[in-house]
Amino acid sequence: MSSPPATSPPATAGPAAARPAPADLLPLLTAAVRAVLTLLVPIAVLTLVAWLGAVRSTSSLAAVVRVGADVWLLGHGAPVAVVGGSLAVAPLGVTLLALASAVRAVRTWVRDQVEAERGVPFWPGAGVFAAGYGVLALLLALVTRSGVSAAAPVQALLGGALVGGLGFLAGARAHRPPLPPRVPAALAAALRPAAASAAALVALGSLAVAVALVHGRSDVLLLHRSLEPGLLGGALLVLAQALLLPTLAVWGLAWLAGPGFAVGTATSVAPGGTTLATLPAVPVLGALPPQGPAPVAAWAVVLLPVLVGAGAALLRRPRAGEPAGPLHRVAVALLTGALAGLVSGVLAAAASGPLGSGRMGEMGPHAAWTALAVAGEVAAGGVAAVLLQRAWTAWRGTRVASDLPAALSERTGGLLAPPGSAAGPAGRSRRPAGGSTGAAGSGRDGGGSGGPVRGRG
């Protein structure tokens, strides 16, 4: 007797079958290594080229490599202690390049996860990538320490984790989950306007730097030629100053906000005037305003952050299910200013600090004053825009209701007429007899005809 054929168990269907495979977070550590090396290696190569071009340099190859690592760490917010002082002004151009490298590495990992039909856990992935990136920065700070220069390891860890986390947020933003419900509605609604306001202020700061460079180009070229850097040295000098341009844009932001910035101890560059001392031999500093008080009209630049806040409030799109009351919109405008001020303060803190000892012990904007000024100006512009828009809407609605043409109100049966008018529904009974009414009555007396009554001769 033959045994019955074996049957395979039926395939299970349902949510469990459609669930994607678990994500593989281990490649994120490899992505962090790739992001670090993508920028660190070119910086080391450029420092090596500068060393080879300097015929009178007595530095060793190891010292040159450490210089490249210190530049990379400075770009991640880690101050570097040198003989006789400290370097803490971050070249934000290096920071932007590091963010771009991190975003590219994260996008590669996301693409691999999607192709393998795996999930993309946003917050666990951000934690793994930020931690891996921060640990690599810490190891680099520890390995490159010497008796000549030493980067702060704790700041290297925190700065690396911040850059890595921001890079993951930008690289995997398509998979970002919605905000949890416990986040206040006003705070959730203010996130995008605050980011847009901070970006607009940095753009305005960049524009201010560009205008200053064009205006002071003769002094910049004079300083550049006085250094006699040669062809290779000149190219490297221009490249180094290009990496400083985003830092100068933050200085321009602080100038537009009002507090201004310092270029050494007991110096100030603000809309109210400029007080300078002996400047370091950096050609781009030749674009600074001339010494002395500025015209009173220069204070008009502080209106630009106010206009940015007003634009952010007027152009904001309400979120789904968001309250529509004026108090909520005012709260959103206030939080937008506070968050924009916080971002500006962080940027100002990264773009300021010592560049050595003595007079160069104070460079850049004051972070706290810049944050407070930006927060107040952006919030003031947003609140003013909300209140003016509400007043304009109310006034325009009153005008539309009172200025409706009489012909339009008659065609609609008086439904669009202002209350209490003769054309309104309440005024119909007060219309005098005669005209079409009297004609209609005569028609009814004359046998029900609704036409006009002709006069009899």
Disulfide bonds with the S-S distance in Angstrom:
none
